[in-house]
Amino acid sequence: MFNKTVLRWTLTASAVFLVAAMALVSARNKMHDYSALDSLRVGLPVSELGFLGNPVSVSKSELVYLLPDQSSLVIAVEDGAVFSAMLELKTPLKIQDPSLRNLTFVQMRMDDYQSPAWFYAAAADEGRIFKVSDQGNIQTITWVRPFASPEPSRNLQALLHDFTVQRPVQL
């Protein structure tokens, strides 16, 4: 009798733990799933933004959306179409090469100590710019009009490596 009771409690506790762990993994995957934003493009009519849900703030020139992970998406509107957009991530994303195309180095910023702080990398043909920290985290994604890139595309991991080993020359 005692063994059956202990076995039942053990199985019940294991099942509850397994369900909770699976729910946590599922929620974490949903929180960082930005695939719905793949169809966001500059020039898209505002009437076609229904895939984003309802904005939390609306003005003549701006729409603000709050995503499930509490990241904010601000869309600038001009003439009834998307002029630009910026996604400020609540939790920065770690670089995952399979999900990103080859990117182009755009600009670097130094901090007060003249150390590299972050850089911009761009998917020029898609009009997306990624702000990447020296830790390899994507902090923001900005949508602009697609533009031509003066340099060849490179893998984001390679850009991060080059960025983190650069040290400014003291003159």
Stockholm file with secondary structure:
# STOCKHOLM 1.0

chainA/1-171         MFNKTVLRWTLTASAVFLVAAMALVSARNKMHDYSALDSLRVGLPVSELGFLGNPVSVSKSELVYLLPDQSSLVIAVEDGAVFSAMLELKTPLKIQDPSLRNLTFVQMRMDDYQSPAWFYAAAADEGRIFKVSDQGNIQTITWVRPFASPEPSRNLQALLHDFTVQRPVQL
#=GR chainA/1-171 SS CHHHHHHHHHHHHHHHHHHHHHHHHHHHHHHTCCGGGGGCCTTCBGGGGGGGCCCSEECSSEEEEECTTSCEEEEEEETTEEEEEEEEEEEEEECCGGGSCCBEEEEEEECTTSCEEEEEEEETTTTEEEEEETTSEEEEEEECCCCCCSSCCBCHHHHHHHHHHCCCCCC
#=GC SS_cons         CHHHHHHHHHHHHHHHHHHHHHHHHHHHHHHTCCGGGGGCCTTCBGGGGGGGCCCSEECSSEEEEECTTSCEEEEEEETTEEEEEEEEEEEEEECCGGGSCCBEEEEEEECTTSCEEEEEEEETTTTEEEEEETTSEEEEEEECCCCCCSSCCBCHHHHHHHHHHCCCCCC
//
